Amino acid sequence: MKKTVLREYAKLIVRMGANVQKDQEVLIYAGLDQPEFVQMVVEEAYKAKAKEVTVHWNYQPLAKAHYRYQSLKTLGTVKEWEIARQQHYCDVVPARIHLSSADPDGLKGVNTAKMAKARQISYPIIKPYSEALDGKQQWCIAAVPGAAWAKKVFPGMRTSQAIEKLWEAILMTSRVCDDSVKAWKEHNADLAQRCAYLNDLQIRSLHYTAENGTDLTVGMIPEAVFCGGGETTKGGVFFNPNIPTEECFISPMKGQADGIVRSTKPLSYQGQLIENFWLRFENGKAVESGAEKGAELLQQMITMDEGAAYLGECALVPQSSPINQSGLLFYNTLFDENAVCHLAMGRGFNDTIRDYHNKTGDECKTLGINDSMIHVDFMIGCDTMNIDALCADGKTVRIFENGNWAF
């Protein structure tokens, strides 16, 4: 891939994604797959006048080794220096950039029960620091090709060829062009328009149906609004948390979901795949589940804590999205969730509550936002999906017809 194009992508991530501010610290989380591109992102951050840029490297084989050989107590322990680091982040409010490149099967064979228990132990200690930063910092998740990931998407190609093809797919769906910033401003405006229409309807519930057996009704929080594209921090900094993004999303009312929903794309969770699965909800909670592959992992996911069995997000994405039209299955949630409609189990988004900047996290939860240590998106959209909105005035408005916007 041409360096000029990659430089434009790096600039997009820094300027429109994280929107790094002058004298701000920047944290970059990346695998070992594309160090040259990571360097480009670091340089672009400094060109944006970042005070300091720190790269945190990760490598799946090492993670597997840690989970195999370390004791559960060691894995779950949050050391004093880690607590001090989290407090530092709360004090300085850095911008965070996550560059995803992981192998979708990279943690296959890991002790998932041990992994889950370790997180359950450490999460209550880390949670207060995460909550302290909620709504205050910019962050952006983008992607770069890893060799194993590329071969998963393009299995019949040589590794070098597969990596190049994955680069092309990432850049195309991320709207990287001669003037990427302009393209993203136009895209943000389009998503904002659609959200405004949905919010004017004053939707009280969504009814999903599809020929695959999906028949699910989800209640909405009266104070919640649909969001899409960029977000704004409490300090007034606009940023795009996901590159790419095609969704208009909202957090539903905890405890109001009934029916069954079926997945339409594989879910990569903890470095392993869950395929052809379904969930049945009663009074908001997933009370039954099944899968052709990864059924045990799915059950483990929705029992991570009390909130893991409840919905945290309803996202609307048309079948006409560039990612879906590419015809590719990315095996990466960042892309696959922006191909079709999806839901998410676990934590809801406080920023979907109207005027949330002036509310506490507890106040948002009281209104109906779900709380959990997980937030896992899974894809449910297909070309037979219809979605009807029951509005506050009693009218029913179809907002999705055969997988695409009905307006």
Secondary structure, DSSP 8 states (H G I E B T S, - for coil): --HHHHHHHHHHIIIIII---TT-EEEEEEESS-HHHHHHHHHHHHHTT-SEEEEEEE-HHHHHHHHHHS-HHHHH---HHHHHHHHHHHHH--EEEEEE---TTTTTT--HHHHHHHHHHHHHHHHHHHHHHTTTS-EEEEE---HHHHHHHSTTS-HHHHHHHHHHHHHHHTT-STTHHHHHHHHHHHHHHHHHHHHHTTEEEEEEE-TTS-EEEEEE-TTB--EES-EE-TTS-EE-SBSS---EEE-EEEEEEEEEEE-SS-EEETTEEEEEEEEEEETTEEEEEEEEE-HHHHHHHTTSSGGGGBEEEEEE--TTSHHHHTT---S-HHHHTTTS-EEEEE---GGGBTTGGGS-HHHHHHHT----S-EEEEE---TT-EEEEEETTS-EEEEEETTEE--
